[in-house]
Amino acid sequence: MEIAKISSKGQITIPISVRSALKLRAGDKVVIQEENGRYYFDNASLVAFARAEDDFKGAAKEAGFQNEEEMQKYMMEDIRREVRGY
């Protein structure tokens, strides 16, 4: 169990062991979720990726990708084109 202190501005410092386990770095965002009256937080990027992955299950096969590597390569090339303009 880890303990974090809340500052007067409502901020907390997440202990390094927790940041490491959640793969959090400076500037990352966390998502806070409530379940049965308990609150949990997680790396927002990883949660978003997991949700997108769930939403697209089966879509890669329908699109003709033979394996995950092909899909990732296509996605990275598409992102580069969009971000860098080529």
Secondary structure, 3 states (H helix, E strand, C coil): CCCCCECCCCCECCCHHHHHHCCCCCCCCEEEEEECCEEEEEEHHHHHHHHHHHHCCCHHHHCCCCCHHHHHHHHHHHHHHHHHCC
